[in-house]
Amino acid sequence: MSTAAPTRAPHSDVPTGHKPDEGRVGAGLFDPKQLLKSLPEAFRKLNPRVMVKSPVMFVVWIGSILTTVFSFQHASDWFGWTISAWLWLTVLFANLAEAVAEGRGKAQADTLRKAKTDTIARRLLKDGTEEQVPGTALTIGDLVVCEAGDVIPGDGDVVEGVASVDESAITGESAPVIRESGGDRCAVTGGTKVLSDRIVIKITTKPGETFIDRMINLVEGAARQKTPNEIALNILLASLTIVFLLAVATLPPFANFAGTHLTMVVLVALLVCLIPTTIGALLSAIGIA
């Protein structure tokens, strides 16, 4: 005996699987609006409790303070003022890079949250009809229908049909993948887009526990866990900083023995040139991004 074909609910003004045109998050690397928004945070990161987390930049921060004090004591020495300005700019640039990376991450989280909220799902009822509900209203066991052009409203498994799915929003891979019922290719992720055919998906996650929710929580997490590579690189940079610090500390005795005087500004400038300042300045920003 054949079963009746599912009937669709009346037409709604809200498009199925609608996803607003959010635009590109952080459209440019040097987006002026993002830079201006992150500038106050860069100054707040001058707090020593924040700076100490980056050993290399903490040394530059201390050097900036020392050269500034020296410049006030020798107000006519323009070399000291120039070095102080460059050191403070270096520290601020490092903080700004980290603040911009954090800001872009939060903007991406806002975009993901908005997309998740605005996605409309076609929930399949027991009598074979469909109803349109917000994607956030789906729970474990719900059946949803997705066709070509629809955004998958939640994490689940394909229980009927086969379709080509664009997962670039989640994985970054531009090539579409095949998702079908049964086997190891049935799992789909919310936020991905169906490119062809029709599939029925059974939701397998509770509201607030989807992959997108976990991504949002990861981006907005107060304490970011450093990767093993980042920790190892931090240790290497700290070791090099200590080595160069000891090397610079031995120069004044040799200079005095030779009858030459080296000012603190010269020593600090030499130390900053020797230590891996560039890598240290961008390490946190790269880790966050």
VEXNUBA-345974 format. One record per residue (C-alpha): residue in one letter; x, y, z. Coordinates in Angstrom, 3 decimals. Layout:
BEGIN
aa->a&u->X&v->Y&w->Z .
...
END
This chain:
BEGIN
aa->m&u->0.000&v->0.000&w->0.000 .
aa->s&u->1.388&v->3.366&w->-0.982 .
aa->t&u->1.524&v->6.204&w->1.501 .
aa->a&u->0.227&v->9.674&w->0.805 .
aa->a&u->2.807&v->12.217&w->-0.214 .
aa->p&u->3.551&v->14.882&w->2.392 .
aa->t&u->1.689&v->18.134&w->1.928 .
aa->r&u->3.321&v->21.475&w->2.546 .
aa->a&u->2.087&v->24.080&w->4.930 .
aa->p&u->0.606&v->27.313&w->3.521 .
aa->h&u->3.045&v->29.755&w->1.988 .
aa->s&u->4.928&v->31.940&w->4.433 .
aa->d&u->6.631&v->35.264&w->3.804 .
aa->v&u->9.705&v->33.967&w->5.638 .
aa->p&u->11.869&v->31.976&w->3.185 .
aa->t&u->12.814&v->28.452&w->4.164 .
aa->g&u->16.320&v->28.107&w->5.516 .
aa->h&u->16.644&v->31.874&w->5.261 .
aa->k&u->19.981&v->33.242&w->6.176 .
aa->p&u->20.404&v->37.029&w->6.183 .
aa->d&u->23.059&v->38.711&w->4.147 .
aa->e&u->25.400&v->39.474&w->6.991 .
aa->g&u->28.242&v->40.446&w->4.667 .
aa->r&u->31.761&v->39.424&w->5.290 .
aa->v&u->32.842&v->39.549&w->8.893 .
aa->g&u->35.895&v->41.723&w->9.102 .
aa->a&u->35.833&v->42.301&w->5.381 .
aa->g&u->39.391&v->43.588&w->5.374 .
aa->l&u->42.433&v->42.864&w->7.440 .
aa->f&u->42.827&v->46.594&w->8.124 .
aa->d&u->39.156&v->47.519&w->8.416 .
aa->p&u->39.194&v->51.111&w->9.793 .
aa->k&u->36.029&v->50.560&w->11.845 .
aa->q&u->37.471&v->47.426&w->13.432 .
aa->l&u->40.751&v->49.192&w->14.191 .
aa->l&u->39.018&v->52.145&w->15.851 .
aa->k&u->36.796&v->49.810&w->17.853 .
aa->s&u->39.808&v->47.789&w->19.050 .
aa->l&u->42.016&v->50.781&w->19.908 .
aa->p&u->40.612&v->51.326&w->23.454 .
aa->e&u->41.109&v->47.629&w->24.187 .
aa->a&u->44.754&v->47.933&w->23.066 .
aa->f&u->45.324&v->50.593&w->25.739 .
aa->r&u->43.510&v->48.506&w->28.375 .
aa->k&u->45.899&v->45.645&w->27.623 .
aa->l&u->48.797&v->47.801&w->28.891 .
aa->n&u->47.838&v->46.490&w->32.329 .
aa->p&u->50.907&v->44.637&w->33.691 .
aa->r&u->48.754&v->41.648&w->34.651 .
aa->v&u->47.883&v->41.283&w->30.958 .
aa->m&u->51.337&v->42.098&w->29.582 .
aa->v&u->53.082&v->39.513&w->31.777 .
aa->k&u->51.310&v->36.733&w->29.840 .
aa->s&u->53.600&v->37.498&w->26.889 .
aa->p&u->57.217&v->37.379&w->28.164 .
aa->v&u->58.725&v->39.074&w->25.102 .
aa->m&u->56.292&v->41.978&w->25.030 .
aa->f&u->56.509&v->42.286&w->28.815 .
aa->v&u->60.236&v->42.960&w->28.442 .
aa->v&u->59.490&v->45.576&w->25.762 .
aa->w&u->56.846&v->47.104&w->28.048 .
aa->i&u->59.369&v->47.401&w->30.901 .
aa->g&u->61.910&v->48.868&w->28.480 .
aa->s&u->59.336&v->51.447&w->27.376 .
aa->i&u->58.810&v->52.559&w->30.971 .
aa->l&u->62.551&v->52.766&w->31.668 .
aa->t&u->63.300&v->54.798&w->28.536 .
aa->t&u->60.373&v->57.124&w->29.281 .
aa->v&u->61.668&v->57.784&w->32.802 .
aa->f&u->65.153&v->58.386&w->31.377 .
aa->s&u->63.715&v->60.805&w->28.802 .
aa->f&u->61.989&v->62.842&w->31.505 .
aa->q&u->65.262&v->63.025&w->33.418 .
aa->h&u->67.077&v->64.163&w->30.263 .
aa->a&u->64.392&v->66.223&w->28.547 .
aa->s&u->66.773&v->67.640&w->25.954 .
aa->d&u->67.809&v->64.197&w->24.701 .
aa->w&u->65.657&v->63.691&w->21.603 .
aa->f&u->67.177&v->60.268&w->20.983 .
aa->g&u->65.644&v->59.025&w->24.235 .
aa->w&u->62.224&v->60.431&w->23.333 .
aa->t&u->62.406&v->58.829&w->19.888 .
aa->i&u->63.282&v->55.402&w->21.285 .
aa->s&u->60.537&v->55.695&w->23.918 .
aa->a&u->57.954&v->56.553&w->21.276 .
aa->w&u->58.939&v->53.626&w->19.083 .
aa->l&u->58.863&v->51.185&w->21.994 .
aa->w&u->55.403&v->52.325&w->23.096 .
aa->l&u->54.178&v->52.066&w->19.513 .
aa->t&u->55.562&v->48.522&w->19.329 .
aa->v&u->53.713&v->47.504&w->22.489 .
aa->l&u->50.498&v->49.171&w->21.337 .
aa->f&u->50.747&v->47.502&w->17.931 .
aa->a&u->51.043&v->44.084&w->19.591 .
aa->n&u->48.046&v->44.820&w->21.813 .
aa->l&u->46.073&v->46.173&w->18.862 .
aa->a&u->46.755&v->43.049&w->16.797 .
aa->e&u->45.467&v->40.881&w->19.641 .
aa->a&u->42.441&v->43.140&w->20.211 .
aa->v&u->41.554&v->43.083&w->16.499 .
aa->a&u->41.779&v->39.276&w->16.444 .
aa->e&u->39.507&v->39.080&w->19.487 .
aa->g&u->37.087&v->41.573&w->17.942 .
aa->r&u->36.891&v->39.652&w->14.678 .
aa->g&u->36.237&v->36.448&w->16.633 .
aa->k&u->33.389&v->38.064&w->18.565 .
aa->a&u->31.949&v->39.478&w->15.337 .
aa->q&u->32.000&v->35.997&w->13.825 .
aa->a&u->30.226&v->34.664&w->16.923 .
aa->d&u->27.543&v->37.346&w->16.543 .
aa->t&u->27.118&v->36.411&w->12.877 .
aa->l&u->26.791&v->32.720&w->13.736 .
aa->r&u->24.255&v->33.482&w->16.460 .
aa->k&u->22.187&v->35.699&w->14.155 .
aa->a&u->22.257&v->33.126&w->11.370 .
aa->k&u->21.189&v->30.417&w->13.818 .
aa->t&u->18.324&v->32.548&w->15.135 .
aa->d&u->17.042&v->33.563&w->11.680 .
aa->t&u->17.135&v->30.079&w->10.139 .
aa->i&u->13.651&v->28.658&w->9.543 .
aa->a&u->13.117&v->24.869&w->9.604 .
aa->r&u->10.451&v->22.772&w->7.869 .
aa->r&u->9.481&v->20.328&w->10.605 .
aa->l&u->7.780&v->17.134&w->9.439 .
aa->l&u->4.718&v->16.187&w->11.511 .
aa->k&u->3.372&v->12.694&w->12.178 .
aa->d&u->0.530&v->13.136&w->9.703 .
aa->g&u->2.998&v->13.896&w->6.904 .
aa->t&u->2.431&v->17.641&w->6.803 .
aa->e&u->5.103&v->20.268&w->7.319 .
aa->e&u->5.231&v->23.316&w->9.554 .
aa->q&u->7.732&v->26.143&w->9.572 .
aa->v&u->9.397&v->26.760&w->12.933 .
aa->p&u->12.541&v->28.635&w->14.068 .
aa->g&u->15.663&v->26.508&w->13.972 .
aa->t&u->16.205&v->27.201&w->17.682 .
aa->a&u->12.889&v->25.441&w->18.487 .
aa->l&u->14.084&v->22.058&w->17.227 .
aa->t&u->14.853&v->19.320&w->19.727 .
aa->i&u->16.076&v->15.715&w->19.685 .
aa->g&u->13.931&v->13.450&w->17.501 .
aa->d&u->12.399&v->16.151&w->15.303 .
aa->l&u->12.298&v->15.423&w->11.577 .
aa->v&u->13.040&v->18.313&w->9.209 .
aa->v&u->12.924&v->18.500&w->5.428 .
aa->c&u->15.673&v->20.254&w->3.480 .
aa->e&u->15.795&v->20.805&w->-0.275 .
aa->a&u->18.234&v->22.483&w->-2.643 .
aa->g&u->19.049&v->25.989&w->-1.406 .
aa->d&u->17.951&v->25.349&w->2.193 .
aa->v&u->20.215&v->25.897&w->5.175 .
aa->i&u->20.290&v->22.886&w->7.493 .
aa->p&u->18.747&v->24.169&w->10.762 .
aa->g&u->20.483&v->21.838&w->13.227 .
aa->d&u->22.847&v->18.912&w->13.768 .
aa->g&u->21.401&v->15.531&w->12.892 .
aa->d&u->21.429&v->12.418&w->10.729 .
aa->v&u->19.953&v->11.933&w->7.266 .
aa->v&u->17.160&v->9.337&w->7.492 .
aa->e&u->15.810&v->9.684&w->3.964 .
aa->g&u->17.271&v->10.752&w->0.640 .
aa->v&u->20.683&v->11.785&w->-0.619 .
aa->a&u->21.976&v->15.294&w->-1.303 .
aa->s&u->25.058&v->17.347&w->-2.036 .
aa->v&u->25.893&v->19.611&w->0.919 .
aa->d&u->28.117&v->22.689&w->1.081 .
aa->e&u->30.023&v->22.528&w->4.396 .
aa->s&u->32.453&v->25.363&w->3.646 .
aa->a&u->30.896&v->27.543&w->6.374 .
aa->i&u->32.003&v->24.970&w->8.967 .
aa->t&u->35.021&v->23.148&w->7.546 .
aa->g&u->36.378&v->25.748&w->5.114 .
aa->e&u->36.457&v->23.101&w->2.363 .
aa->s&u->34.942&v->24.519&w->-0.831 .
aa->a&u->34.162&v->21.156&w->-2.439 .
aa->p&u->30.637&v->19.874&w->-1.623 .
aa->v&u->30.153&v->16.527&w->0.102 .
aa->i&u->27.540&v->13.817&w->-0.299 .
aa->r&u->25.232&v->13.113&w->2.634 .
aa->e&u->22.857&v->10.146&w->2.539 .
aa->s&u->20.854&v->7.949&w->4.870 .
aa->g&u->22.677&v->5.033&w->6.468 .
aa->g&u->26.402&v->4.393&w->6.666 .
aa->d&u->29.028&v->6.830&w->7.848 .
aa->r&u->27.959&v->9.731&w->5.606 .
aa->c&u->24.628&v->10.483&w->7.237 .
aa->a&u->25.722&v->13.134&w->9.762 .
aa->v&u->24.997&v->16.763&w->8.877 .
aa->t&u->25.836&v->19.981&w->10.710 .
aa->g&u->23.617&v->22.973&w->11.302 .
aa->g&u->24.550&v->26.027&w->9.258 .
aa->t&u->25.589&v->24.040&w->6.177 .
aa->k&u->23.651&v->24.364&w->2.912 .
aa->v&u->21.930&v->21.751&w->0.748 .
aa->l&u->22.954&v->22.180&w->-2.890 .
aa->s&u->20.827&v->19.528&w->-4.587 .
aa->d&u->17.983&v->17.045&w->-4.113 .
aa->r&u->15.886&v->16.520&w->-0.976 .
aa->i&u->16.714&v->14.945&w->2.381 .
aa->v&u->14.904&v->14.323&w->5.655 .
aa->i&u->17.031&v->14.934&w->8.750 .
aa->k&u->16.491&v->13.649&w->12.281 .
aa->i&u->17.763&v->16.155&w->14.853 .
aa->t&u->20.214&v->14.558&w->17.315 .
aa->t&u->21.220&v->17.477&w->19.561 .
aa->k&u->19.433&v->19.518&w->22.197 .
aa->p&u->18.960&v->23.284&w->21.770 .
aa->g&u->22.146&v->25.082&w->22.800 .
aa->e&u->24.372&v->22.028&w->22.264 .
aa->t&u->24.842&v->22.156&w->18.491 .
aa->f&u->28.176&v->22.507&w->16.743 .
aa->i&u->27.508&v->26.201&w->16.082 .
aa->d&u->26.692&v->26.743&w->19.770 .
aa->r&u->29.992&v->25.141&w->20.731 .
aa->m&u->31.817&v->27.375&w->18.232 .
aa->i&u->30.162&v->30.462&w->19.730 .
aa->n&u->31.097&v->29.390&w->23.259 .
aa->l&u->34.673&v->28.726&w->22.156 .
aa->v&u->35.030&v->32.175&w->20.581 .
aa->e&u->33.435&v->33.972&w->23.509 .
aa->g&u->35.195&v->31.926&w->26.182 .
aa->a&u->36.817&v->34.139&w->28.818 .
aa->a&u->39.887&v->31.920&w->29.136 .
aa->r&u->41.365&v->30.809&w->25.830 .
aa->q&u->43.368&v->27.605&w->26.047 .
aa->k&u->46.715&v->27.853&w->24.284 .
aa->t&u->47.611&v->25.215&w->21.744 .
aa->p&u->50.657&v->22.963&w->22.405 .
aa->n&u->52.558&v->24.647&w->19.552 .
aa->e&u->51.791&v->28.064&w->21.009 .
aa->i&u->53.037&v->26.978&w->24.443 .
aa->a&u->56.237&v->25.522&w->22.969 .
aa->l&u->56.871&v->28.691&w->20.949 .
aa->n&u->56.269&v->30.822&w->24.047 .
aa->i&u->58.888&v->28.813&w->25.949 .
aa->l&u->61.371&v->29.194&w->23.078 .
aa->l&u->60.794&v->32.961&w->22.858 .
aa->a&u->61.143&v->33.352&w->26.621 .
aa->s&u->64.406&v->31.400&w->26.561 .
aa->l&u->65.824&v->33.536&w->23.752 .
aa->t&u->64.762&v->36.683&w->25.597 .
aa->i&u->66.620&v->35.591&w->28.733 .
aa->v&u->69.748&v->34.763&w->26.714 .
aa->f&u->69.780&v->38.152&w->24.977 .
aa->l&u->68.967&v->39.927&w->28.246 .
aa->l&u->72.039&v->38.374&w->29.863 .
aa->a&u->74.119&v->39.267&w->26.803 .
aa->v&u->73.083&v->42.931&w->26.976 .
aa->a&u->73.629&v->42.999&w->30.755 .
aa->t&u->77.310&v->42.129&w->30.227 .
aa->l&u->77.931&v->45.099&w->27.905 .
aa->p&u->78.150&v->47.956&w->30.502 .
aa->p&u->81.150&v->46.411&w->32.355 .
aa->f&u->83.003&v->45.927&w->29.065 .
aa->a&u->82.121&v->49.460&w->27.986 .
aa->n&u->83.332&v->50.923&w->31.293 .
aa->f&u->86.562&v->48.959&w->31.007 .
aa->a&u->87.064&v->50.427&w->27.527 .
aa->g&u->86.343&v->53.923&w->28.815 .
aa->t&u->82.963&v->54.199&w->27.042 .
aa->h&u->79.591&v->54.885&w->28.612 .
aa->l&u->76.448&v->53.169&w->27.319 .
aa->t&u->73.176&v->54.837&w->28.277 .
aa->m&u->70.166&v->52.837&w->29.350 .
aa->v&u->68.285&v->53.934&w->26.227 .
aa->v&u->70.951&v->52.405&w->23.982 .
aa->l&u->70.933&v->49.152&w->25.958 .
aa->v&u->67.145&v->48.877&w->25.872 .
aa->a&u->67.055&v->49.634&w->22.138 .
aa->l&u->69.695&v->46.956&w->21.500 .
aa->l&u->67.789&v->44.417&w->23.594 .
aa->v&u->64.525&v->45.053&w->21.753 .
aa->c&u->66.328&v->44.628&w->18.426 .
aa->l&u->67.840&v->41.322&w->19.549 .
aa->i&u->64.810&v->39.614&w->21.085 .
aa->p&u->62.134&v->38.099&w->18.757 .
aa->t&u->59.762&v->41.031&w->19.188 .
aa->t&u->57.790&v->40.533&w->15.970 .
aa->i&u->56.913&v->36.900&w->16.676 .
aa->g&u->56.109&v->37.708&w->20.298 .
aa->a&u->53.881&v->40.605&w->19.271 .
aa->l&u->51.790&v->38.551&w->16.850 .
aa->l&u->51.790&v->35.205&w->18.679 .
aa->s&u->48.616&v->35.845&w->20.691 .
aa->a&u->46.805&v->37.320&w->17.702 .
aa->i&u->47.689&v->34.302&w->15.550 .
aa->g&u->46.563&v->31.932&w->18.299 .
aa->i&u->43.201&v->33.673&w->18.660 .
aa->a&u->42.629&v->33.858&w->14.923 .
END
